[in-house]
Amino acid sequence: MSSRTVFAIAGLLVAVVAIVFFTFPQRSPAPAGNSVDGKLVVKPALTVTVTLPKQMEWPRLLAANGNIAAWQEVVIAPEISGFRIVDVLVNVGDVVKSGQPLARISADTVAAELAQARASIAEAEATVAEARANAQRTRDLQDKGFVSSQAGIQSATAEQTALARLQQAQARLQAEQVRFSHTRIVAPDDGVISARTAAVGSLASSGEELFRLIRDNRLEWRAEVTGAELGQIKNGMPSSLVTPSGERVIGTVRAVAPTVDPAMRTAIVYVDLPVGGPARAGMFARGTFELGRGSAYTIPQSAVILRDGFHYVFKLGPEGKIAQTKVTIGQSSGDRVEIIEGVEPTARVVATGAAFLADGDTVRVVEGDAVAGSAAQAVQGSSEKAVR
């Protein structure tokens, strides 16, 4: 290749580099904020509202867990065996009254034996009447000296024997009447049917469960508390529990267990629940006992965030900067939560938008009660922050 060709190629490359350099200049990164009088002003991350801890009269609550169970559950079983069930009159969930029929057992055989017992009584009564007449006639003749004293004793014995047989027949009749009544399975008390195993055509067996009845439809919450907490709970104390569906139920302490389980170190507190409420037997529920009321500093629950298993709030500092602060919270009530440690009574705490903030962010504070638009502003601010 000639030197002239080499110089031509080199000149072409220099020209291309110059064109690229002047056409696409390098850009320096934009500053994080605006410069005013030579000072960098950081743009706020988002707009928030702040609040001060508020001193309130606060309930002292004791938390507990436990199961909801029937106050008393009655097992209903037949008292006769060997007869088939011919009719079942109730289902699970039916409300029944005391004495209401629940099922019927075949009564043909028992009815026949009952009729036989009545016939035996009629026969015994006739025998008694005959023996009584004979005894009276023998006594009259004995008074006149026509019969011996031995004959008088025999007639009196026959009368007593007839009377004993009559009493035996009456007892048998009563037994058959009881058996006949057992062919009707009835509710022993008012309540609601909680279980049913009775089926038409099955053979009844004495003592075998046919139904379960929750007496008076009364339920109770059996809360488990520790031995140290047991002494704080008294009969008649109000209690509030939450069902798995989120519904709140208010009850009253009926009884406190007199003993503590030596294995679990817990005791049972029995809480009466209102009839007809959302609670159902077998549910697991969490609740609280109100031990009294006292003074506490509280902040809105929206001001507390949970990160890495700890609770934090954001305190507002100078020039709109915020500081993430670890706190210890107590009990909550409504939309407020008790602050035990970490926030001074004069500290200004971010009330809304805390979930979108990070330690050291700069925020714009909305004074007063301008909370309505803060949620939307928080979302918008978080989006802008993500774009930046």
C-alpha positions in Angstrom: 0.0 0.0 0.0 1.4 3.4 -1.0 2.0 6.2 1.6 -0.6 8.3 -0.2 -3.3 5.7 0.5 -2.3 5.4 4.1 -2.6 9.1 4.7 -6.0 9.2 3.0 -7.3 6.5 5.3 -5.9 8.2 8.4 -7.5 11.5 7.4 -10.9 9.8 6.9 -10.7 8.2 10.4 -9.9 11.6 12.0 -12.8 13.2 10.2 -15.3 10.4 11.4 -14.1 10.8 15.1 -14.5 14.6 14.9 -18.0 14.3 13.6 -19.0 11.8 16.4 -17.5 14.0 19.1 -19.2 17.2 18.1 -22.6 15.5 17.2 -22.9 13.4 20.5 -21.4 15.4 23.4 -20.9 13.7 26.8 -23.5 14.7 29.4 -22.8 15.2 33.1 -25.3 13.6 35.6 -28.1 15.9 36.7 -28.0 17.1 40.3 -30.4 15.6 42.9 -31.9 19.1 43.5 -31.9 22.7 42.5 -29.1 25.1 43.3 -30.0 28.3 45.1 -27.3 30.9 46.0 -24.7 28.2 45.4 -26.4 25.7 47.8 -27.9 22.5 46.7 -31.6 22.2 47.7 -32.8 18.6 47.9 -36.2 18.0 46.4 -38.7 16.5 48.9 -39.4 12.8 48.4 -43.2 13.2 49.1 -45.8 15.2 51.0 -46.7 13.9 54.5 -48.7 15.0 57.5 -47.3 14.9 61.0 -48.7 14.5 64.5 -47.7 14.7 68.1 -48.2 11.9 70.6 -51.6 12.3 72.3 -52.1 11.5 76.0 -55.4 9.5 76.4 -57.3 7.5 78.9 -56.3 4.0 77.8 -57.7 0.5 78.6 -55.4 -2.0 80.2 -55.9 -5.2 78.3 -54.8 -8.7 78.9 -54.5 -10.8 75.7 -55.4 -14.5 75.6 -56.2 -17.3 73.1 -58.7 -20.1 73.4 -61.4 -22.3 71.9 -65.1 -21.6 71.8 -67.2 -24.5 73.2 -70.7 -25.4 74.3 -71.5 -24.4 77.8 -73.1 -27.9 78.3 -73.5 -30.4 75.6 -76.0 -33.3 76.2 -75.6 -36.7 74.6 -79.0 -38.1 73.8 -79.1 -41.9 73.5 -81.9 -44.5 73.5 -82.6 -46.5 76.7 -83.9 -49.6 74.9 -82.1 -52.0 72.5 -83.1 -54.2 69.7 -85.7 -52.0 68.0 -85.4 -50.1 64.7 -85.6 -46.4 64.3 -88.7 -45.6 62.2 -88.5 -41.8 62.1 -86.0 -39.0 62.7 -87.7 -35.6 63.3 -84.9 -33.1 63.6 -81.6 -32.2 61.9 -78.4 -30.5 63.0 -79.0 -26.8 63.7 -82.6 -27.2 64.7 -83.7 -25.3 67.8 -85.8 -27.6 70.1 -87.8 -27.3 73.3 -87.7 -29.5 76.3 -89.8 -32.7 75.7 -90.0 -32.2 71.9 -89.8 -35.5 70.0 -86.5 -36.0 68.2 -87.0 -39.6 66.8 -89.3 -42.6 67.1 -88.4 -46.2 67.7 -90.6 -49.1 66.5 -93.1 -49.7 69.4 -95.1 -52.7 68.1 -93.5 -55.3 70.4 -93.4 -53.0 73.4 -97.1 -52.1 72.8 -98.0 -55.8 72.8 -96.1 -56.4 76.0 -97.8 -53.4 77.6 -101.2 -54.8 76.7 -100.2 -58.1 78.2 -99.3 -56.3 81.4 -102.6 -54.6 81.6 -104.4 -58.0 81.1 -102.3 -59.4 83.9 -103.5 -56.7 86.2 -107.1 -57.4 85.3 -106.5 -61.1 86.1 -104.8 -60.2 89.4 -107.6 -57.9 90.4 -110.1 -60.6 89.9 -108.1 -63.1 91.9 -107.8 -60.5 94.7 -111.5 -60.0 94.7 -112.2 -63.7 95.0 -109.6 -64.2 97.7 -110.9 -61.3 99.7 -114.5 -62.7 99.5 -113.3 -66.1 100.6 -111.3 -64.7 103.5 -114.3 -62.6 104.7 -116.6 -65.7 104.5 -114.1 -67.8 106.4 -113.8 -65.1 109.1 -117.6 -65.0 109.5 -117.8 -68.8 109.8 -114.9 -68.9 112.2 -116.7 -66.4 114.5 -119.6 -68.8 114.6 -117.3 -71.7 115.3 -118.1 -73.6 112.1 -114.5 -73.6 110.8 -111.2 -74.1 112.4 -108.6 -71.4 113.0 -106.3 -73.2 110.4 -108.9 -72.6 107.7 -109.0 -68.9 108.7 -105.2 -68.6 108.4 -105.2 -70.3 104.9 -107.9 -67.9 103.6 -106.0 -64.9 104.9 -102.8 -66.1 103.3 -104.6 -66.6 100.0 -105.9 -63.0 100.2 -102.4 -61.6 100.9 -100.9 -63.7 98.1 -103.5 -62.4 95.6 -102.7 -58.8 96.7 -99.0 -59.4 96.2 -99.5 -60.7 92.7 -101.7 -57.7 91.9 -98.9 -55.4 93.1 -96.4 -57.4 91.0 -98.6 -57.0 87.9 -98.9 -53.2 88.6 -95.1 -52.9 88.8 -94.7 -54.8 85.5 -97.3 -52.5 83.9 -95.3 -49.4 85.1 -92.1 -50.9 83.6 -93.8 -51.6 80.3 -95.2 -48.1 80.2 -91.7 -46.7 80.8 -90.3 -48.9 78.0 -93.1 -47.7 75.7 -92.3 -44.1 76.5 -88.6 -44.8 75.6 -89.7 -45.5 72.0 -90.0 -41.7 71.7 -86.6 -40.0 71.9 -87.3 -36.5 73.3 -85.2 -33.4 74.1 -84.2 -33.3 77.7 -83.9 -29.5 77.7 -84.2 -26.4 75.5 -81.3 -26.0 73.1 -80.0 -26.6 69.6 -79.0 -29.9 67.9 -75.3 -29.9 67.3 -74.8 -33.4 66.0 -77.0 -36.3 64.7 -76.1 -39.9 64.0 -79.6 -41.3 64.1 -80.8 -42.8 60.8 -84.1 -44.4 59.8 -83.8 -48.1 59.7 -80.8 -48.4 62.0 -81.1 -50.6 65.0 -81.2 -48.7 68.3 -78.7 -49.7 71.0 -79.0 -48.7 74.6 -76.5 -45.9 75.4 -75.4 -45.4 71.8 -75.4 -41.7 70.8 -78.1 -40.5 68.5 -78.0 -36.7 69.0 -76.0 -34.0 70.7 -77.7 -31.0 72.2 -76.2 -27.6 73.2 -78.2 -26.7 76.3 -80.0 -23.3 75.9 -77.7 -22.7 72.8 -75.2 -21.2 75.3 -71.5 -21.0 74.2 -68.4 -20.1 76.2 -64.9 -19.0 75.3 -62.3 -21.0 77.2 -59.4 -18.6 77.3 -55.9 -19.8 78.3 -53.9 -17.5 80.6 -50.7 -18.0 82.5 -50.6 -18.5 86.2 -49.1 -15.0 86.7 -52.0 -13.5 84.8 -54.7 -15.6 86.5 -54.9 -13.4 89.6 -55.8 -10.3 87.5 -59.0 -11.8 86.2 -62.2 -11.6 88.2 -65.8 -13.0 87.7 -68.0 -10.5 85.9 -65.1 -8.8 84.1 -65.8 -7.8 80.5 -64.0 -9.6 77.7 -63.8 -9.0 73.9 -62.8 -11.6 71.4 -62.5 -11.8 67.6 -63.8 -14.8 65.6 -61.9 -16.2 62.6 -64.2 -14.2 60.4 -63.2 -11.0 62.0 -66.4 -10.3 63.9 -66.1 -9.0 67.4 -68.0 -10.6 70.3 -68.4 -9.2 73.8 -68.6 -11.6 76.7 -68.5 -11.8 80.5 -66.2 -13.9 82.7 -68.3 -16.5 84.4 -65.7 -18.5 86.2 -62.0 -18.8 86.7 -60.4 -22.2 86.9 -59.2 -23.0 90.5 -56.1 -24.9 89.3 -53.2 -24.4 86.8 -52.2 -27.1 84.4 -48.8 -28.3 85.8 -47.5 -29.3 82.3 -48.6 -26.2 80.3 -48.5 -23.7 83.3 -51.8 -22.3 82.0 -55.3 -22.0 83.5 -58.8 -21.7 81.8 -61.0 -18.7 82.1 -64.7 -19.4 81.2 -66.3 -16.5 79.4 -70.1 -16.5 78.7 -71.0 -15.4 75.1 -74.3 -13.9 74.0 -76.8 -16.3 72.5 -77.3 -16.0 68.7 -73.9 -14.3 68.1 -71.4 -15.1 65.3 -69.4 -17.5 67.5 -69.6 -21.2 66.8 -68.5 -24.2 68.9 -65.1 -25.4 67.9 -63.8 -22.0 66.7 -60.4 -20.8 67.9 -60.5 -17.1 68.9 -58.2 -14.4 70.2 -59.4 -11.9 72.7 -58.7 -9.6 75.6 -59.8 -8.9 79.1 -60.2 -5.3 80.2 -58.3 -5.0 83.6 -58.9 -1.3 84.0 -58.0 2.0 82.5 -55.0 4.3 82.7 -53.1 7.2 80.9 -50.9 6.5 77.9 -49.3 8.3 74.9 -50.8 7.2 71.6 -50.2 7.8 67.9 -52.2 6.8 64.8 -51.6 3.2 63.7 -50.7 4.5 60.3 -47.6 6.2 61.8 -46.1 2.8 62.8 -44.5 0.5 60.2 -43.2 -3.0 60.6 -39.7 -3.7 59.1 -37.5 -6.7 59.7 -39.7 -7.8 62.6 -39.4 -4.4 64.5 -41.7 -1.4 64.8 -40.5 2.0 63.5 -41.8 5.6 63.2 -40.3 8.5 61.3 -39.5 11.6 63.4 -39.4 15.0 61.6 -36.2 16.8 62.1 -34.7 20.2 60.9 -35.1 21.2 57.2 -37.8 18.5 56.6 -35.4 15.6 57.1 -36.8 12.5 58.8 -35.2 9.9 61.0 -36.3 6.3 61.2 -36.7 5.5 65.0 -37.3 2.1 66.6 -40.2 2.1 69.0 -41.9 -0.3 71.5 -45.6 -0.4 71.1 -48.3 -1.5 73.6 -51.9 -2.2 73.0 -54.0 -0.8 70.2 -57.6 0.5 70.3 -59.5 1.6 67.3 -57.1 3.5 64.9 -54.5 4.4 67.6 -51.7 2.5 69.3 -49.9 3.0 72.6 -46.3 4.0 72.5 -44.2 2.7 75.4 -40.7 3.7 74.4 -38.9 5.5 71.5 -41.0 8.7 71.0 -40.9 11.7 73.2 -44.2 13.6 74.0 -43.0 16.6 71.9 -41.7 14.6 68.9 -43.3 15.3 65.6 -44.1 12.0 63.9 -45.1 11.3 60.3 -48.7 10.3 60.5 -49.4 9.4 56.8 -47.2 8.1 54.1 -44.7 6.5 56.4 -44.7 3.2 54.4 -43.1 5.0 51.4 -40.3 6.7 53.3 -36.7 5.8 54.1 -34.3 7.0 56.7 -32.9 10.4 55.8 -35.5 11.4 53.2 -36.6 15.0 52.9 -40.4 15.5 53.0 -42.8 18.4 52.6 -45.1 18.8 55.6 -48.8 19.6 55.3 -49.9 21.5 58.3 -53.4 21.1 59.9 -55.8 18.4 59.0 -54.9 18.0 55.4 -55.0 14.3 55.5 -57.5 13.6 52.8 -55.1 13.8 49.8 -52.1 12.4 51.6 -52.6 8.8 50.5 -52.7 9.8 46.8 -49.8 12.1 47.3 -47.8 9.4 49.0 -48.4 7.0 46.1 -47.5 9.7 43.6 -44.4 10.6 45.6 -43.3 7.0 45.8 -43.6 6.7 42.0 -41.5 9.9 41.5 -38.9 8.6 43.9 -38.8 5.3 42.0 -38.3 7.2 38.7 -35.5 9.3 40.1 
